[in-house]
Amino acid sequence: MTDTPGRKQSRQAEPLCSRCDAVCCRLTVVLMPEDDQVPRHFVTRNAQGVEVLAHNEEGWCAAIDPLHMRCSIYDERPSICRRFSMGGPYCRDVRATYRDQRLRGIPLTLY
């Protein structure tokens, strides 16, 4: 892939499932009224009293299957997770922030 003759773009920034750090699975997921299919044992309330997906002790979404690093409630996942587009602008922004923080030794920030 080239952007100008003789100059190659980095493919490292290209999001692929095979090398995804699943950083989006550490974001705060606010539940909407239409998210009534989400299993209740994965739901908690934040300090403001808003229903969100719970996180485990390590900061990952509680619905992540830790053995396979994939969503255990994929068919019942919240609407915001359904709209999160892999490789979309928000995905790329979250990944870039994570990559930058990791390179500088800054712990991942939960949003």
DRENDOLUM-984205 format. One record per residue (C-alpha): residue number from 1; residue in one letter; x, y, z. Coordinates in pm, 1 decimal. Each point is the difference from the previous one (the first is absolute). Layout:
// residues N
<rec><num>NUM</num><residuo>a</residuo><x>X</x><y>Y</y><z>Z</z></rec>
...
***
This chain:
// residues 111
<rec><num>1</num><residuo>m</residuo><x>0.0</x><y>0.0</y><z>0.0</z></rec>
<rec><num>2</num><residuo>t</residuo><x>153.0</x><y>333.7</y><z>-100.4</z></rec>
<rec><num>3</num><residuo>d</residuo><x>-114.8</x><y>357.7</y><z>29.9</z></rec>
<rec><num>4</num><residuo>t</residuo><x>265.2</x><y>140.5</y><z>-236.3</z></rec>
<rec><num>5</num><residuo>p</residuo><x>232.3</x><y>-177.9</y><z>-239.5</z></rec>
<rec><num>6</num><residuo>g</residuo><x>283.8</x><y>-165.8</y><z>188.3</z></rec>
<rec><num>7</num><residuo>r</residuo><x>-143.1</x><y>80.7</y><z>344.3</z></rec>
<rec><num>8</num><residuo>k</residuo><x>-180.5</x><y>-267.2</y><z>199.9</z></rec>
<rec><num>9</num><residuo>q</residuo><x>-259.1</x><y>63.6</y><z>269.0</z></rec>
<rec><num>10</num><residuo>s</residuo><x>19.1</x><y>-195.4</y><z>322.4</z></rec>
<rec><num>11</num><residuo>r</residuo><x>-244.0</x><y>-290.5</y><z>15.7</z></rec>
<rec><num>12</num><residuo>q</residuo><x>43.0</x><y>-11.1</y><z>378.7</z></rec>
<rec><num>13</num><residuo>a</residuo><x>-270.3</x><y>265.1</y><z>48.8</z></rec>
<rec><num>14</num><residuo>e</residuo><x>-244.8</x><y>-205.5</y><z>-204.7</z></rec>
<rec><num>15</num><residuo>p</residuo><x>-243.0</x><y>-162.5</y><z>249.3</z></rec>
<rec><num>16</num><residuo>l</residuo><x>-25.3</x><y>-375.1</y><z>-38.4</z></rec>
<rec><num>17</num><residuo>c</residuo><x>-174.6</x><y>-249.3</y><z>228.6</z></rec>
<rec><num>18</num><residuo>s</residuo><x>316.4</x><y>-209.7</y><z>13.3</z></rec>
<rec><num>19</num><residuo>r</residuo><x>194.1</x><y>278.4</y><z>172.1</z></rec>
<rec><num>20</num><residuo>c</residuo><x>-272.9</x><y>193.8</y><z>177.8</z></rec>
<rec><num>21</num><residuo>d</residuo><x>73.1</x><y>88.2</y><z>361.9</z></rec>
<rec><num>22</num><residuo>a</residuo><x>-377.8</x><y>26.2</y><z>62.8</z></rec>
<rec><num>23</num><residuo>v</residuo><x>53.0</x><y>337.0</y><z>162.5</z></rec>
<rec><num>24</num><residuo>c</residuo><x>-365.8</x><y>79.8</y><z>-67.3</z></rec>
<rec><num>25</num><residuo>c</residuo><x>-83.6</x><y>-274.7</y><z>253.1</z></rec>
<rec><num>26</num><residuo>r</residuo><x>146.8</x><y>224.5</y><z>270.2</z></rec>
<rec><num>27</num><residuo>l</residuo><x>-219.6</x><y>300.3</y><z>-82.6</z></rec>
<rec><num>28</num><residuo>t</residuo><x>-302.5</x><y>89.8</y><z>209.3</z></rec>
<rec><num>29</num><residuo>v</residuo><x>-313.1</x><y>-132.5</y><z>-170.1</z></rec>
<rec><num>30</num><residuo>v</residuo><x>-312.2</x><y>191.6</y><z>98.3</z></rec>
<rec><num>31</num><residuo>l</residuo><x>-316.5</x><y>-205.3</y><z>-39.2</z></rec>
<rec><num>32</num><residuo>m</residuo><x>-296.9</x><y>144.8</y><z>-185.1</z></rec>
<rec><num>33</num><residuo>p</residuo><x>-367.1</x><y>-89.7</y><z>56.7</z></rec>
<rec><num>34</num><residuo>e</residuo><x>8.9</x><y>-234.3</y><z>-302.3</z></rec>
<rec><num>35</num><residuo>d</residuo><x>280.0</x><y>-202.5</y><z>163.9</z></rec>
<rec><num>36</num><residuo>d</residuo><x>-238.6</x><y>-208.8</y><z>209.8</z></rec>
<rec><num>37</num><residuo>q</residuo><x>141.3</x><y>-323.4</y><z>-150.5</z></rec>
<rec><num>38</num><residuo>v</residuo><x>337.5</x><y>47.9</y><z>174.3</z></rec>
<rec><num>39</num><residuo>p</residuo><x>31.0</x><y>-260.5</y><z>279.1</z></rec>
<rec><num>40</num><residuo>r</residuo><x>-49.5</x><y>187.5</y><z>328.2</z></rec>
<rec><num>41</num><residuo>h</residuo><x>298.5</x><y>-159.8</y><z>174.2</z></rec>
<rec><num>42</num><residuo>f</residuo><x>224.6</x><y>201.3</y><z>-235.3</z></rec>
<rec><num>43</num><residuo>v</residuo><x>-170.6</x><y>329.4</y><z>87.2</z></rec>
<rec><num>44</num><residuo>t</residuo><x>96.6</x><y>242.9</y><z>274.8</z></rec>
<rec><num>45</num><residuo>r</residuo><x>-55.0</x><y>366.4</y><z>78.0</z></rec>
<rec><num>46</num><residuo>n</residuo><x>278.7</x><y>254.7</y><z>-14.1</z></rec>
<rec><num>47</num><residuo>a</residuo><x>56.1</x><y>277.0</y><z>257.7</z></rec>
<rec><num>48</num><residuo>q</residuo><x>-260.9</x><y>212.7</y><z>-177.2</z></rec>
<rec><num>49</num><residuo>g</residuo><x>-261.1</x><y>-276.8</y><z>22.1</z></rec>
<rec><num>50</num><residuo>v</residuo><x>7.6</x><y>-79.7</y><z>-372.5</z></rec>
<rec><num>51</num><residuo>e</residuo><x>-26.6</x><y>-364.6</y><z>-106.3</z></rec>
<rec><num>52</num><residuo>v</residuo><x>321.8</x><y>-118.3</y><z>-166.2</z></rec>
<rec><num>53</num><residuo>l</residuo><x>164.7</x><y>-329.3</y><z>-83.7</z></rec>
<rec><num>54</num><residuo>a</residuo><x>208.0</x><y>-114.5</y><z>294.4</z></rec>
<rec><num>55</num><residuo>h</residuo><x>378.9</x><y>-34.2</y><z>-17.9</z></rec>
<rec><num>56</num><residuo>n</residuo><x>207.1</x><y>-273.7</y><z>157.9</z></rec>
<rec><num>57</num><residuo>e</residuo><x>291.2</x><y>62.6</y><z>237.7</z></rec>
<rec><num>58</num><residuo>e</residuo><x>239.4</x><y>50.4</y><z>-290.9</z></rec>
<rec><num>59</num><residuo>g</residuo><x>-216.7</x><y>262.4</y><z>-168.9</z></rec>
<rec><num>60</num><residuo>w</residuo><x>-144.8</x><y>-217.4</y><z>-275.4</z></rec>
<rec><num>61</num><residuo>c</residuo><x>-370.7</x><y>-16.8</y><z>-76.6</z></rec>
<rec><num>62</num><residuo>a</residuo><x>-144.7</x><y>-269.0</y><z>226.5</z></rec>
<rec><num>63</num><residuo>a</residuo><x>-165.4</x><y>-161.8</y><z>-302.9</z></rec>
<rec><num>64</num><residuo>i</residuo><x>336.0</x><y>-85.5</y><z>-158.6</z></rec>
<rec><num>65</num><residuo>d</residuo><x>81.8</x><y>-368.4</y><z>-7.4</z></rec>
<rec><num>66</num><residuo>p</residuo><x>355.8</x><y>23.1</y><z>142.7</z></rec>
<rec><num>67</num><residuo>l</residuo><x>109.6</x><y>-331.3</y><z>-146.4</z></rec>
<rec><num>68</num><residuo>h</residuo><x>-77.9</x><y>97.4</y><z>-359.8</z></rec>
<rec><num>69</num><residuo>m</residuo><x>-6.8</x><y>383.0</y><z>33.8</z></rec>
<rec><num>70</num><residuo>r</residuo><x>-334.6</x><y>36.1</y><z>-169.6</z></rec>
<rec><num>71</num><residuo>c</residuo><x>-343.8</x><y>119.4</y><z>99.4</z></rec>
<rec><num>72</num><residuo>s</residuo><x>-197.8</x><y>-264.6</y><z>186.5</z></rec>
<rec><num>73</num><residuo>i</residuo><x>-328.5</x><y>185.1</y><z>-59.7</z></rec>
<rec><num>74</num><residuo>y</residuo><x>55.8</x><y>90.3</y><z>-365.2</z></rec>
<rec><num>75</num><residuo>d</residuo><x>-362.1</x><y>-67.6</y><z>-102.6</z></rec>
<rec><num>76</num><residuo>e</residuo><x>-129.3</x><y>198.3</y><z>300.0</z></rec>
<rec><num>77</num><residuo>r</residuo><x>267.1</x><y>273.9</y><z>1.0</z></rec>
<rec><num>78</num><residuo>p</residuo><x>-106.8</x><y>361.8</y><z>57.1</z></rec>
<rec><num>79</num><residuo>s</residuo><x>-95.3</x><y>224.0</y><z>-289.2</z></rec>
<rec><num>80</num><residuo>i</residuo><x>312.1</x><y>214.4</y><z>38.8</z></rec>
<rec><num>81</num><residuo>c</residuo><x>216.2</x><y>-310.8</y><z>-44.4</z></rec>
<rec><num>82</num><residuo>r</residuo><x>-198.3</x><y>-86.1</y><z>-313.0</z></rec>
<rec><num>83</num><residuo>r</residuo><x>69.2</x><y>346.1</y><z>-141.5</z></rec>
<rec><num>84</num><residuo>f</residuo><x>372.4</x><y>-3.0</y><z>82.4</z></rec>
<rec><num>85</num><residuo>s</residuo><x>157.0</x><y>-52.6</y><z>-338.5</z></rec>
<rec><num>86</num><residuo>m</residuo><x>331.5</x><y>-183.7</y><z>-9.7</z></rec>
<rec><num>87</num><residuo>g</residuo><x>238.7</x><y>216.2</y><z>-194.8</z></rec>
<rec><num>88</num><residuo>g</residuo><x>-234.0</x><y>297.7</y><z>15.7</z></rec>
<rec><num>89</num><residuo>p</residuo><x>112.9</x><y>346.0</y><z>112.9</z></rec>
<rec><num>90</num><residuo>y</residuo><x>-76.3</x><y>-57.2</y><z>370.8</z></rec>
<rec><num>91</num><residuo>c</residuo><x>170.8</x><y>-341.4</y><z>-3.4</z></rec>
<rec><num>92</num><residuo>r</residuo><x>310.2</x><y>149.0</y><z>-158.8</z></rec>
<rec><num>93</num><residuo>d</residuo><x>1.9</x><y>287.5</y><z>251.2</z></rec>
<rec><num>94</num><residuo>v</residuo><x>-32.8</x><y>-232.1</y><z>302.2</z></rec>
<rec><num>95</num><residuo>r</residuo><x>271.0</x><y>-230.8</y><z>-137.9</z></rec>
<rec><num>96</num><residuo>a</residuo><x>234.9</x><y>294.2</y><z>-69.4</z></rec>
<rec><num>97</num><residuo>t</residuo><x>-46.6</x><y>135.6</y><z>353.3</z></rec>
<rec><num>98</num><residuo>y</residuo><x>63.3</x><y>-345.7</y><z>146.6</z></rec>
<rec><num>99</num><residuo>r</residuo><x>309.0</x><y>-54.3</y><z>-216.4</z></rec>
<rec><num>100</num><residuo>d</residuo><x>138.5</x><y>343.4</y><z>93.3</z></rec>
<rec><num>101</num><residuo>q</residuo><x>-59.4</x><y>-54.3</y><z>372.5</z></rec>
<rec><num>102</num><residuo>r</residuo><x>155.3</x><y>-345.9</y><z>-11.8</z></rec>
<rec><num>103</num><residuo>l</residuo><x>311.1</x><y>127.3</y><z>-180.5</z></rec>
<rec><num>104</num><residuo>r</residuo><x>39.8</x><y>274.8</y><z>260.8</z></rec>
<rec><num>105</num><residuo>g</residuo><x>-58.3</x><y>-236.7</y><z>293.7</z></rec>
<rec><num>106</num><residuo>i</residuo><x>-331.6</x><y>157.8</y><z>97.6</z></rec>
<rec><num>107</num><residuo>p</residuo><x>-261.2</x><y>-244.1</y><z>135.3</z></rec>
<rec><num>108</num><residuo>l</residuo><x>-312.0</x><y>-43.0</y><z>-209.2</z></rec>
<rec><num>109</num><residuo>t</residuo><x>-270.8</x><y>247.8</y><z>100.3</z></rec>
<rec><num>110</num><residuo>l</residuo><x>-354.6</x><y>-125.1</y><z>32.6</z></rec>
<rec><num>111</num><residuo>y</residuo><x>-243.2</x><y>237.4</y><z>-168.8</z></rec>
***
